Amino acid sequence: MHRMATIRKIYRWIILIILLIIAVIFTTLLLRNTIRPGHFSGWFVTKWLRAAAHLFGVNIKVYGTPLNTKTLFISNHISWLDILILGSLTPVHFLAKYEVKTMPVIGWLATRAGTLYIQRGNHRSASEACGEITAALKQNHNSLVFAEGTTTDGTIKKFHSRTLQSAIDAQAMLQPVAIFYPQPHPQTGQIEINPVVLFTGDTSMRQSADLIFRAACIDVEVHYLQPTSSIGKTREQLAQYAYREVAAAINTIKSG
């Protein structure tokens, strides 16, 4: 078992390096810090992310339908895998922490693909990020924010409302998204979070990647929930609505 996991890890590293080389070539030729729905660049990014997700043995089940354009998606956040999975389903500009931008290769690729950045606790950075999200939405692009502001163990935390002002300023639609990695408990059969994907506490990126690279298969459910217009609503109302929708969806998944 251990030997198979090690072989799987080595194989995935080799294929990932090949995928990264392909990404660098196509990103240099095609991407200019944006990702437009319906454009070839958007198609390429979603297909590349889907290939990366499948490389890690991710089995994606999608419920509901994402809106096509000018939508701010608001999701819970569990793992760095969330980005591969959600980005593979529809073209979006992600809002990520600034540290991602400084990562070798990955940071450059993310920036060229239109990722927006925010420095946690920096109000000026938050305002700039909101302005960039608004600009993207006004161009009929999609954006996605993880409103909890951090990864969790699958238990939904408060959704912060500040970045949701972008949807109001752009008069865009808002669509909640619930993501969960279900795994039945071996004794009780109760649905719980797959511990392999957790990226919380003191877990480093290296430790998390090692677990995921060794895993045989990872199931994930993505629920695109009922969208709502931002017109005439406050950002607090939007945050509360999205929180209720996502929390209800997660509870439904856990109940089997």
C-alpha positions in Angstrom: 0.0 0.0 0.0 2.8 2.4 1.0 4.8 1.5 -2.1 1.8 2.1 -4.4 1.3 5.5 -2.8 4.9 6.4 -3.3 4.7 5.3 -7.0 1.5 7.4 -7.4 3.2 10.4 -5.9 6.3 10.2 -8.2 4.1 9.7 -11.3 1.9 12.7 -10.4 4.9 14.9 -9.9 6.3 13.9 -13.3 2.9 14.6 -15.1 2.5 17.9 -13.1 5.8 19.2 -14.3 4.8 18.4 -17.9 1.5 20.2 -17.3 3.3 23.2 -15.9 5.6 23.4 -18.9 2.6 23.4 -21.2 0.9 26.0 -19.0 4.0 28.3 -19.2 4.1 28.0 -23.0 0.4 28.7 -23.6 0.2 31.3 -20.8 3.0 33.3 -22.5 1.3 33.1 -25.8 -2.4 33.6 -24.8 -2.9 35.2 -21.4 -2.7 38.8 -20.5 -3.9 39.0 -16.9 -7.4 38.2 -17.8 -9.7 35.3 -18.5 -12.9 36.0 -20.5 -15.9 33.6 -20.6 -16.4 32.3 -24.1 -12.9 33.1 -25.2 -10.2 30.5 -26.1 -8.1 31.7 -23.1 -10.9 30.8 -20.7 -11.4 27.4 -22.4 -7.7 26.7 -22.0 -7.5 27.6 -18.4 -10.5 25.6 -17.4 -9.3 22.5 -19.3 -5.8 22.8 -17.8 -7.2 23.0 -14.3 -9.5 20.1 -15.0 -6.5 18.0 -16.1 -4.6 18.9 -13.0 -7.6 18.0 -10.8 -7.9 14.6 -12.5 -4.2 14.1 -12.1 -4.8 14.1 -8.3 -7.6 11.6 -8.6 -10.3 14.1 -8.0 -13.8 12.9 -8.9 -16.1 16.0 -9.4 -19.8 15.8 -9.0 -21.6 19.1 -10.0 -25.1 20.1 -8.9 -26.8 23.2 -10.3 -25.6 25.4 -13.1 -23.1 28.3 -12.8 -24.2 31.6 -14.4 -22.2 32.5 -17.6 -21.1 36.1 -17.2 -20.9 39.1 -14.9 -21.3 37.0 -11.8 -19.6 37.1 -8.4 -19.4 33.6 -7.0 -19.0 33.3 -3.3 -17.8 30.0 -1.9 -16.7 28.3 1.3 -13.0 27.3 1.4 -11.5 24.0 2.5 -8.4 23.2 0.4 -6.1 24.6 -2.2 -7.7 22.0 -4.4 -10.8 24.2 -4.4 -9.1 26.5 -6.9 -8.3 23.7 -9.3 -11.9 22.3 -9.1 -13.9 25.6 -9.2 -11.6 27.1 -11.8 -12.1 24.0 -14.0 -15.9 24.4 -14.0 -16.3 28.0 -15.2 -13.9 30.8 -16.1 -13.4 33.1 -13.1 -11.0 35.6 -11.6 -10.0 34.3 -8.2 -9.3 36.6 -5.2 -6.3 35.0 -3.5 -4.0 36.0 -0.7 -1.0 38.0 -1.7 1.4 35.1 -0.8 0.2 33.2 -3.9 1.6 35.9 -6.1 5.1 35.3 -4.7 5.1 31.5 -5.3 7.6 30.5 -8.0 6.0 29.7 -11.4 2.5 29.2 -9.8 2.3 32.9 -8.8 3.2 34.0 -12.3 0.7 31.6 -13.9 -2.0 32.7 -11.6 -1.4 36.4 -12.3 -1.4 35.9 -16.0 -4.7 34.0 -15.7 -6.3 37.1 -14.0 -6.0 36.2 -10.3 -6.5 39.2 -8.0 -4.7 39.5 -4.7 -5.4 40.8 -1.3 -3.2 41.3 1.8 -5.1 40.1 4.8 -5.6 42.9 7.4 -4.5 45.6 4.9 -7.6 47.9 4.3 -6.0 49.6 1.4 -5.3 46.3 -0.3 -8.9 45.2 0.4 -10.2 48.4 -1.3 -7.9 47.9 -4.3 -9.0 44.3 -4.6 -12.7 45.3 -4.5 -12.0 47.8 -7.2 -10.3 45.2 -9.4 -13.2 42.8 -8.9 -15.7 45.5 -9.8 -13.8 46.3 -13.0 -13.7 42.6 -14.0 -17.5 42.3 -13.4 -18.2 45.4 -15.4 -16.4 43.8 -18.3 -18.9 40.9 -18.0 -16.2 38.6 -16.5 -16.8 36.3 -13.5 -15.0 36.5 -10.2 -14.9 34.2 -7.2 -14.2 35.0 -3.5 -13.8 32.7 -0.5 -15.7 34.8 1.9 -14.6 33.1 5.1 -11.1 34.5 4.4 -9.4 31.3 5.3 -9.6 27.5 4.8 -11.7 25.5 7.3 -12.4 21.9 8.3 -15.7 22.0 6.4 -17.5 23.8 9.2 -18.8 27.1 7.7 -17.5 30.2 9.3 -18.9 33.7 9.0 -18.9 35.2 5.5 -17.2 38.5 5.4 -19.0 41.1 3.4 -16.4 43.7 2.3 -15.6 42.2 -1.1 -19.3 41.7 -1.9 -19.5 45.5 -2.4 -18.0 44.7 -5.8 -21.1 43.0 -7.0 -23.2 46.0 -5.9 -21.0 48.5 -7.6 -21.0 46.5 -10.8 -24.7 45.7 -10.6 -23.7 42.0 -11.0 -25.4 38.8 -10.0 -24.2 36.9 -7.0 -24.2 33.1 -6.9 -23.3 31.1 -3.7 -21.2 27.9 -4.2 -20.8 25.1 -1.7 -17.8 22.8 -2.0 -17.3 19.7 0.1 -15.2 16.5 0.1 -17.4 13.8 1.4 -16.2 10.5 2.8 -18.3 8.0 4.8 -17.1 7.0 8.2 -15.8 3.4 8.1 -17.9 2.3 11.1 -21.0 4.5 11.1 -21.3 5.4 7.5 -21.9 9.0 8.5 -20.7 11.5 5.9 -17.7 13.5 7.0 -14.9 15.6 5.5 -12.1 13.7 3.8 -9.1 14.5 6.1 -6.6 14.2 3.2 -7.7 17.5 1.7 -7.7 19.6 4.9 -5.3 22.6 4.8 -5.8 24.1 8.3 -3.8 24.9 11.4 -0.1 24.3 11.1 -0.4 22.1 7.9 2.2 23.3 5.4 1.7 23.3 1.6 4.4 20.6 1.4 2.6 18.4 3.9 -0.8 18.9 2.3 0.6 18.2 -1.2 2.2 15.0 0.0 -1.1 13.7 1.3 -3.0 14.6 -1.8 -0.3 13.3 -4.2 -0.5 9.9 -2.5 -4.3 9.6 -2.3 -5.8 7.1 -4.7 -9.1 9.0 -5.2 -10.7 12.2 -3.8 -14.5 12.7 -4.2 -15.8 16.3 -4.2 -19.3 17.8 -4.6 -19.8 21.3 -6.0 -23.2 22.9 -5.6 -24.1 26.0 -7.6 -26.9 27.5 -5.6 -29.7 29.9 -6.2 -28.3 33.2 -7.6 -29.6 36.6 -6.6 -29.2 40.1 -8.0 -27.1 42.6 -6.0 -29.3 45.5 -7.1 -31.1 47.1 -4.1 -29.2 45.0 -1.5 -26.5 45.8 1.0 -23.3 43.8 1.1 -24.3 42.5 4.6 -27.6 41.1 3.1 -25.7 39.4 0.3 -23.2 37.9 2.8 -26.0 36.6 5.0 -27.9 35.2 2.0 -24.8 33.4 0.7 -23.9 32.0 4.1 -27.4 30.6 4.6 -27.4 28.9 1.2 -24.0 27.4 1.5 -24.5 26.2 5.1 -27.8 24.6 4.2 -26.1 22.8 1.2 -23.2 21.5 3.4 -25.7 20.2 6.0 -27.6 18.4 3.2 -24.4 16.8 2.0 -23.5 15.6 5.5 -26.9 14.2 6.1 -26.4 11.9 3.1 
